């Protein structure tokens, strides 16, 4: 796990100096790990579970953006497009 706080912004800053193949691989590994944790270790804390689900969804959107060079609409709505663009 690269972001123990389940924060996509923190994760994207870690991707800045990587090539696109490395970014895709690292993002896929991170998303897989988060989803594995969600299924294997259900958290009694609903806030933590919700945060993990959102992080996983954001990671999958980032993976799609890296693969297809398309930015999801929700990125424009959240206001962190410039940071997201660094991850792609």
C-alpha positions in Angstrom: 0.0 0.0 0.0 1.4 3.4 -1.0 -1.3 5.5 0.6 -2.2 4.3 4.0 -4.8 7.1 4.4 -6.6 6.0 1.2 -6.0 9.4 -0.3 -5.9 9.5 -4.2 -4.1 12.9 -4.1 -1.3 11.4 -2.0 -1.1 8.5 -4.4 -0.9 10.6 -7.5 2.0 12.6 -6.1 3.9 9.3 -5.9 3.4 8.7 -9.6 4.9 12.0 -10.9 8.4 10.6 -11.8 7.3 7.3 -13.3 6.7 6.4 -16.9 3.2 5.4 -18.1 3.8 1.7 -17.9 5.1 2.0 -14.3 2.1 4.3 -13.4 -0.3 1.7 -14.7 1.3 -1.2 -13.0 1.6 0.6 -9.6 -2.0 1.9 -9.8 -3.3 -1.5 -10.6 -1.4 -3.1 -7.7 -2.7 -0.4 -5.3 -6.3 -0.9 -6.5 -6.0 -4.7 -6.2 -4.6 -4.4 -2.7 -7.4 -2.0 -1.5 -10.1 -4.3 -3.0 -8.4 -7.3 -1.3 -8.4 -5.5 2.0 -12.1 -4.7 1.6 -13.0 -8.3 1.0 -10.7 -10.1 3.4 -10.7 -7.7 6.4 -14.2 -6.1 6.7 -13.8 -3.0 8.8 -16.3 -2.5 11.6 -15.8 1.2 11.0 -18.2 2.3 8.2 -16.3 5.5 7.5 -13.1 3.6 6.8 -14.9 1.2 4.5 -16.5 4.0 2.6 -13.2 5.8 2.3 -11.6 2.6 1.0 -14.4 2.1 -1.6 -14.0 5.6 -2.8 -10.2 5.3 -3.1 -10.6 2.0 -5.1 -13.1 3.7 -7.4 -10.7 6.7 -7.9 -7.8 4.4 -8.6 -9.9 2.5 -11.2 -10.7 5.9 -12.8 -7.0 6.8 -12.8 -6.2 3.5 -14.4 -8.7 4.1 -17.2 -7.3 7.6 -17.7 -3.7 6.2 -18.1 -4.8 3.5 -20.5 -7.2 5.5 -22.7 -5.9 9.1 -22.2 -9.4 10.2 -21.1 -10.2 12.1 -17.9 -13.4 11.1 -16.1 -16.0 13.8 -15.7 -16.0 13.5 -11.9 -12.4 14.8 -11.9 -13.5 18.1 -13.4 -16.3 18.3 -10.8 -14.0 17.8 -7.8 -11.6 20.5 -8.8 -8.3 18.5 -8.7 -7.9 18.2 -12.4 -4.3 19.5 -12.5 -3.2 17.0 -9.8 -5.0 14.2 -11.7 -3.3 15.2 -14.9 0.1 14.7 -13.3 -0.9 11.1 -12.6 -1.7 10.3 -16.2 
